[in-house]
């Protein structure tokens, strides 16, 4: 499986990076040409461009990796998804929770206007980060003294957003690992807070500031819990590339025992739109490469072959950086200032 992931990185990386750079260029042109005169028009065009890019990642999850997302909610909520502005709050259990969110957004028809509060370093990533910048993601430095004004200003910019958007906020502030859980439990006991068992201590300042800023124009909050298979490692980007889908035994048990109560399993399917977009980009790149190599005769010289090999190695390196960026063990939790401990009796456990 690891060999399959290594082999898949080159063609998938080539497709994603080249098409992504084309989209980034179009986003930049749109940003400079239309936004100064009509922010509304720019956002509508950028939504289409961003969706074309994110659909490639959804394809990777849906069609290449073979993963399946099961949604448990009531029918009324399902019908409202994608038709209203919403703050999406989720636990951060795995390296690809954000991708699960994109899959749900795509099923709901608002993938191009799916936004998030991200760490500042994200916007410097080629393709990914640049597209997020043009799409008005909010970037923070994980220092409240610096981030308070940035967060408020970034959220206020969304008040006149012309289409329904989802704003993702991971209130834990970082991805879940056992090491971070132990640190969170130690901090909770010291601070007299509820001791978590399956989540980290939430970062309340950012959440409260977000609610106070958007409450006048965001009517809904989606409280999302992402479950991972019991007894199995959390999904990663490498697992997706290696085509190692897992069956969610926990959710299957819930479905069999009806332990979700009134919240039913909703079928969201696997639309072919992402597959068609990837096929479109693949055809464009293959035809373009054919005419390029025919015109330049690059493959007829050792120098040309060396250049192609160097480009492929560069693509492999960039994809490796992307994968490292998604890994939870590379994510550092924000520092938390200790507070005065409270009475031992006021220390309940969280789920």
C-alpha positions as CSV (number, residue, x, y, z in Angstrom):
1,X,0.0,0.0,0.0
2,X,2.9,2.4,0.8
3,X,4.3,1.7,-2.7
4,X,0.9,2.6,-4.3
5,X,0.9,5.9,-2.4
6,X,4.4,6.6,-3.5
7,X,3.6,5.8,-7.2
8,X,0.3,7.8,-7.0
9,X,1.9,11.0,-5.7
10,X,3.5,11.9,-9.1
11,X,0.5,11.8,-11.5
12,X,-1.9,13.1,-8.9
13,X,0.5,15.8,-7.8
14,X,1.1,16.7,-11.4
15,X,-2.6,17.0,-12.1
16,X,-3.3,19.0,-8.9
17,X,-0.4,21.4,-9.0
18,X,-0.7,22.3,-12.7
19,X,-4.4,22.7,-12.6
20,X,-4.1,24.5,-9.3
21,X,-1.6,27.0,-10.6
22,X,-3.9,27.7,-13.5
23,X,-6.8,28.3,-11.1
24,X,-4.6,30.5,-8.8
25,X,-3.6,32.6,-11.9
26,X,-7.3,33.1,-12.8
27,X,-8.1,33.9,-9.1
28,X,-5.4,36.5,-9.1
29,X,-6.6,38.1,-12.3
30,X,-10.2,38.1,-11.0
31,X,-9.0,39.6,-7.7
32,X,-7.1,42.4,-9.3
33,X,-9.7,43.1,-12.1
34,X,-13.1,42.8,-10.4
35,X,-12.7,43.1,-6.7
36,X,-11.8,46.8,-6.7
37,X,-15.0,47.6,-8.5
38,X,-17.4,44.8,-7.5
39,X,-16.7,42.6,-4.5
40,X,-19.9,40.7,-5.1
41,X,-19.0,39.8,-8.7
42,X,-15.5,38.8,-7.6
43,X,-16.9,36.5,-5.0
44,X,-19.3,34.8,-7.4
45,X,-16.5,34.1,-9.9
46,X,-14.1,33.0,-7.2
47,X,-16.6,30.6,-5.8
48,X,-16.7,28.8,-9.2
49,X,-12.9,28.8,-9.5
50,X,-12.4,27.6,-5.9
51,X,-14.9,24.8,-6.4
52,X,-13.0,23.6,-9.5
53,X,-9.9,23.2,-7.3
54,X,-11.5,21.7,-4.2
55,X,-13.4,19.2,-6.3
56,X,-10.1,17.6,-7.2
57,X,-9.5,16.9,-3.5
58,X,-13.0,15.6,-3.0
59,X,-12.4,13.2,-5.9
60,X,-9.3,12.0,-4.2
61,X,-11.3,11.2,-1.1
62,X,-14.4,9.9,-2.9
63,X,-13.2,8.1,-6.0
64,X,-9.5,7.4,-5.5
65,X,-9.5,6.6,-1.8
66,X,-12.9,5.0,-1.8
67,X,-13.9,6.6,1.5
68,X,-17.5,6.8,2.5
69,X,-19.1,9.6,4.6
70,X,-22.2,8.8,6.6
71,X,-24.2,11.7,8.0
72,X,-26.5,11.3,11.0
73,X,-28.8,14.3,11.4
74,X,-32.5,15.2,11.2
75,X,-34.1,15.8,7.9
76,X,-34.9,19.5,8.5
77,X,-31.2,20.2,9.2
78,X,-30.2,18.2,6.1
79,X,-32.5,20.3,3.9
80,X,-31.1,23.6,5.3
81,X,-27.5,22.7,4.8
82,X,-26.0,24.8,2.0
83,X,-29.0,27.2,1.9
84,X,-27.9,29.4,4.8
85,X,-24.8,31.0,6.3
86,X,-23.5,28.6,9.0
87,X,-20.7,28.3,11.6
88,X,-19.5,24.7,11.5
89,X,-17.9,23.6,14.8
90,X,-16.2,20.3,14.8
91,X,-13.8,18.2,16.8
92,X,-10.4,17.8,15.2
93,X,-9.8,14.0,15.5
94,X,-7.9,13.2,12.4
95,X,-5.6,14.7,9.8
96,X,-8.4,15.0,7.2
97,X,-11.3,16.3,9.2
98,X,-11.2,19.4,6.9
99,X,-11.6,17.1,3.9
100,X,-14.7,15.5,5.4
101,X,-16.1,19.0,5.8
102,X,-15.4,19.7,2.2
103,X,-17.2,16.5,1.2
104,X,-20.2,17.6,3.2
105,X,-20.0,21.1,1.7
106,X,-19.9,19.7,-1.8
107,X,-22.9,17.5,-1.2
108,X,-24.7,20.6,0.2
109,X,-23.8,22.8,-2.8
110,X,-21.5,25.3,-1.1
111,X,-18.0,23.9,-1.6
112,X,-16.8,27.0,-3.4
113,X,-17.9,29.2,-0.4
114,X,-16.6,26.9,2.3
115,X,-14.3,29.0,4.5
116,X,-12.3,28.4,7.7
117,X,-10.2,30.0,10.4
118,X,-6.7,28.8,9.7
119,X,-3.2,29.3,11.0
120,X,-1.3,32.0,9.2
121,X,1.4,29.7,7.7
122,X,-1.3,28.0,5.7
123,X,-1.7,30.8,3.2
124,X,1.9,30.4,2.0
125,X,1.3,26.9,0.7
126,X,1.3,26.8,-3.1
127,X,-2.1,26.2,-4.7
128,X,-3.9,25.4,-1.4
129,X,-2.9,28.4,0.6
130,X,-3.1,30.8,-2.3
131,X,-6.6,29.7,-3.2
132,X,-7.6,30.1,0.5
133,X,-6.3,33.7,0.5
134,X,-8.3,34.6,-2.6
135,X,-11.4,32.9,-1.1
136,X,-11.2,35.1,2.1
137,X,-10.2,32.5,4.7
138,X,-9.3,34.0,8.0
139,X,-5.6,33.5,9.0
140,X,-4.4,33.7,12.6
141,X,-1.1,33.6,14.3
142,X,-2.3,31.7,17.5
143,X,-1.5,34.8,19.6
144,X,-4.7,36.4,21.0
145,X,-3.0,39.8,21.4
146,X,-2.4,39.8,17.6
147,X,-5.3,37.7,16.5
148,X,-8.2,39.5,18.2
149,X,-8.4,42.4,15.8
150,X,-7.6,40.2,12.8
151,X,-10.3,37.7,13.6
152,X,-13.0,40.4,14.0
153,X,-12.0,42.3,10.8
154,X,-11.9,39.1,8.8
155,X,-15.4,38.0,10.0
156,X,-16.9,41.4,9.5
157,X,-15.8,41.2,5.8
158,X,-18.2,38.2,5.4
159,X,-21.3,40.1,6.3
160,X,-22.2,41.0,2.7
161,X,-21.2,37.6,1.3
162,X,-23.6,37.0,-1.6
163,X,-23.9,33.2,-1.4
164,X,-24.5,30.9,1.6
165,X,-21.1,30.1,3.2
166,X,-19.9,27.7,5.8
167,X,-17.2,28.9,8.2
168,X,-15.3,26.1,9.8
169,X,-13.9,26.6,13.3
170,X,-12.0,23.9,15.2
171,X,-12.4,25.2,18.8
172,X,-9.7,22.8,20.1
173,X,-7.2,24.9,18.3
174,X,-5.1,21.9,17.1
175,X,-5.5,18.3,16.0
176,X,-6.1,15.6,18.5
177,X,-3.3,13.3,19.6
178,X,-2.8,11.2,22.7
179,X,0.1,13.4,23.8
180,X,-2.1,16.5,23.4
181,X,-4.9,14.8,25.3
182,X,-2.7,14.1,28.3
183,X,-1.5,17.7,28.3
184,X,-5.1,18.9,28.1
185,X,-6.2,16.7,30.9
186,X,-3.3,17.9,33.1
187,X,-4.2,21.5,32.3
188,X,-7.9,20.9,33.0
189,X,-7.1,19.4,36.4
190,X,-4.8,22.3,37.3
191,X,-7.4,24.9,36.1
192,X,-10.4,23.2,37.7
193,X,-12.0,22.6,34.4
194,X,-14.0,19.6,33.2
195,X,-11.4,16.9,32.3
196,X,-11.7,15.8,28.6
197,X,-11.6,12.1,27.5
198,X,-12.0,12.3,23.8
199,X,-11.4,16.0,23.0
200,X,-9.0,18.7,23.9
201,X,-9.8,21.8,26.1
202,X,-11.6,24.2,23.8
203,X,-10.2,27.7,23.0
204,X,-13.0,29.9,24.2
205,X,-11.7,33.3,23.4
206,X,-11.8,32.8,19.6
207,X,-15.2,31.1,19.8
208,X,-16.8,33.9,21.9
209,X,-15.3,36.6,19.7
210,X,-16.6,34.8,16.6
211,X,-20.1,34.4,17.9
212,X,-20.3,38.1,19.0
213,X,-19.1,39.2,15.5
214,X,-21.3,37.0,13.2
215,X,-24.5,36.6,15.3
216,X,-26.3,39.3,13.3
217,X,-25.8,37.7,9.9
218,X,-25.1,33.9,10.5
219,X,-28.3,32.2,11.6
220,X,-27.1,28.7,12.2
221,X,-24.4,26.8,14.1
222,X,-23.7,23.2,13.0
223,X,-22.3,21.2,15.9
224,X,-20.4,18.4,14.1
225,X,-18.8,15.3,15.6
226,X,-16.4,13.4,13.4
227,X,-16.1,9.7,14.4
228,X,-13.2,7.5,13.4
229,X,-13.2,3.7,13.3
230,X,-12.9,2.0,16.7
231,X,-9.6,0.3,17.1
232,X,-8.2,1.7,13.9
233,X,-5.9,4.7,13.4
234,X,-7.4,7.9,12.3
235,X,-7.5,8.4,8.5
236,X,-4.6,10.3,6.9
237,X,-3.7,11.7,3.5
238,X,-1.2,8.8,3.0
239,X,-4.1,6.3,3.6
240,X,-6.1,8.1,1.0
241,X,-3.3,8.0,-1.6
242,X,-2.7,4.3,-0.7
243,X,-6.5,3.6,-1.2
244,X,-7.0,2.2,2.3
245,X,-10.6,3.1,3.1
246,X,-11.8,1.9,6.5
247,X,-15.3,0.8,7.7
248,X,-16.5,2.9,10.5
249,X,-17.5,0.2,13.0
250,X,-18.6,2.8,15.6
251,X,-21.1,4.4,13.2
252,X,-22.3,1.0,11.9
253,X,-23.0,-0.1,15.5
254,X,-24.9,3.1,16.1
255,X,-27.0,2.5,12.9
256,X,-27.8,-1.1,14.0
257,X,-28.7,-0.2,17.6
258,X,-30.4,3.1,16.7
259,X,-28.4,4.8,19.5
260,X,-28.6,8.2,17.7
261,X,-32.2,8.5,18.8
262,X,-34.2,10.8,16.6
263,X,-31.1,11.6,14.4
264,X,-31.3,9.3,11.4
265,X,-28.7,8.2,8.9
266,X,-29.1,10.5,5.8
267,X,-27.9,9.2,2.4
268,X,-25.7,11.8,0.8
269,X,-24.4,9.7,-2.0
270,X,-21.3,10.1,-4.1
271,X,-21.9,12.6,-6.9
272,X,-19.9,12.2,-10.2
273,X,-19.2,16.0,-10.4
274,X,-15.7,15.7,-8.9
275,X,-14.9,12.7,-11.2
276,X,-16.0,14.7,-14.3
277,X,-13.8,17.7,-13.2
278,X,-10.8,15.5,-12.7
279,X,-11.3,13.9,-16.1
280,X,-11.7,17.3,-17.7
281,X,-8.4,18.5,-16.2
282,X,-6.7,15.3,-17.1
283,X,-7.7,15.6,-20.8
284,X,-6.6,19.2,-20.9
285,X,-3.2,18.4,-19.4
286,X,-2.7,15.3,-21.6
287,X,-3.5,17.2,-24.8
288,X,-1.5,20.2,-23.7
289,X,1.5,18.0,-22.9
290,X,1.2,16.2,-26.3
291,X,1.4,19.5,-28.2
292,X,4.1,20.9,-25.9
293,X,6.5,17.9,-26.3
294,X,5.7,17.7,-30.1
295,X,6.6,21.4,-30.5
296,X,9.7,21.5,-28.3
297,X,11.0,18.0,-29.0
298,X,12.1,18.0,-25.3
299,X,12.2,14.2,-25.0
300,X,14.7,13.9,-27.9
301,X,17.7,15.2,-25.8
302,X,19.2,14.1,-22.5
303,X,19.1,17.7,-21.3
304,X,15.3,17.8,-21.9
305,X,14.8,14.4,-20.2
306,X,16.9,15.7,-17.2
307,X,14.6,18.8,-17.0
308,X,11.5,16.6,-16.9
309,X,13.0,14.3,-14.2
310,X,13.9,17.4,-12.1
311,X,10.3,18.7,-12.5
312,X,8.8,15.4,-11.4
313,X,11.2,15.3,-8.4
314,X,10.1,18.8,-7.5
315,X,6.4,17.8,-7.7
316,X,7.1,14.8,-5.5
317,X,8.8,17.1,-2.9
318,X,5.9,19.6,-2.9
319,X,3.4,16.8,-2.4
320,X,5.5,15.5,0.4
321,X,5.4,19.0,2.0
322,X,1.6,19.0,1.6
323,X,1.3,15.6,3.3
324,X,3.6,16.7,6.2
325,X,1.5,19.8,6.6
326,X,-1.6,17.7,7.2
327,X,-0.1,15.4,9.8
328,X,-1.2,15.9,13.4
329,X,2.2,15.2,14.9
330,X,3.4,18.2,13.0
331,X,0.7,20.4,14.6
332,X,1.6,22.2,17.8
333,X,-1.1,23.2,20.3
334,X,-1.5,26.9,21.2
335,X,0.0,27.8,24.6
336,X,-2.5,28.1,27.4
337,X,-2.1,30.4,30.4
338,X,-2.7,28.5,33.7
339,X,-5.4,29.7,36.0
340,X,-6.1,29.2,39.6
341,X,-7.3,25.7,40.4
342,X,-10.9,25.2,41.6
343,X,-12.4,22.8,44.1
344,X,-12.0,19.1,43.2
345,X,-15.7,18.6,43.4
346,X,-16.3,20.9,40.4
347,X,-14.3,18.8,38.0
348,X,-16.7,16.6,35.9
349,X,-15.6,14.5,32.9
350,X,-16.3,15.5,29.3
351,X,-17.2,12.9,26.7
